[in-house]
Amino acid sequence: MAAVSLSLDVSFALLELLDSGIRSGAVRHNFAGPQAPLRRKLPTGTGAGYINVAWMRSTPTAIAASGNQDFDLTSALTDSFGTTLGAATKLVALLVVNLSTTGSITLRAASATTVPLFVATGTQPGIIIPAAVSTDDPSFVLIYAPSAYTMANGATDLINILNNDGGAGASYRIGFAGRTA
């Protein structure tokens, strides 16, 4: 198996809150600290902070209006070279990108007992990913947990993508990184 690594680079602009001060007019509070980007490189391995499985769907996936799709994170997936990846038992990073400019999509649990990143309740809690500004400026959610979420083939490895737009189809991309141990 070829070496797998992932580089995450998330830059936060200086976050400022303008507050009306009693004597000084506008007061600036910096909540984000220095403007240093958050950078992580995840080398190949099976311990905390490492990955040995990474996959990204190469083409956008379409969902019909008001439709939804389950996605199995531990199924036998193939990489861009056609090589079958090992089944991940740990989820380190998950990326879901909404390419639809007409409506939002929801990343949620496929059932009440599914991927541990969602609270298992009687409802399906989820994360709404708003519509994209354009296909070049999509909305996305990135979940990163170097200590990882534990998954098993069956009920704890399924996520669901729901198209919240009842009048138009949506498209999304999905990718994840994890470990086989």
NORNOR-V843937 format. One record per backbone hydrogen bond with DSSP energy under -1.0 kcal/mol. CO is the residue of the C=O (numbers start at 1). NH is the residue of the N-H. E is the energy in kcal/mol with one decimal. If there is no record, write none. Layout:
CO,NH,E  CO,NH,E
//
This chain:
6,42,-3.2  8,40,-2.1  10,38,-2.9  15,31,-1.5  19,27,-2.4  25,21,-3.9  27,19,-1.8  29,17,-1.2  38,10,-2.5  40,8,-3.0  42,6,-1.5  43,51,-2.1  47,50,-2.0  51,45,-1.4  53,178,-3.1  55,176,-2.7  61,172,-2.0  63,170,-2.5  64,67,-2.5  67,163,-3.1  69,161,-2.7  71,159,-2.3  75,77,-1.2  77,85,-3.4  79,82,-2.1  83,79,-2.4  89,151,-3.2  90,179,-1.8  91,149,-2.2  92,145,-3.4  93,177,-2.3  94,143,-2.8  95,175,-2.2  96,141,-2.3  97,173,-1.8  98,139,-1.4  100,132,-3.4  104,164,-2.1  105,129,-3.6  106,162,-2.3  107,127,-2.9  108,160,-3.1  115,118,-2.0  119,121,-1.0  125,109,-1.2  127,107,-2.7  129,105,-2.1  134,137,-1.0  137,133,-2.0  139,98,-3.1  141,96,-2.2  143,94,-2.3  145,148,-1.6  146,49,-2.1  149,91,-2.8  157,73,-3.0  158,110,-1.1  159,71,-2.9  160,108,-2.6  161,69,-2.2  162,106,-2.3  165,66,-1.9  170,63,-2.9  171,99,-2.4  172,61,-3.1  173,97,-2.7  174,57,-3.0  175,95,-3.0  176,55,-2.8  177,92,-2.5  177,93,-2.1  178,52,-2.4  178,53,-1.9  179,89,-2.7  179,90,-2.0
//
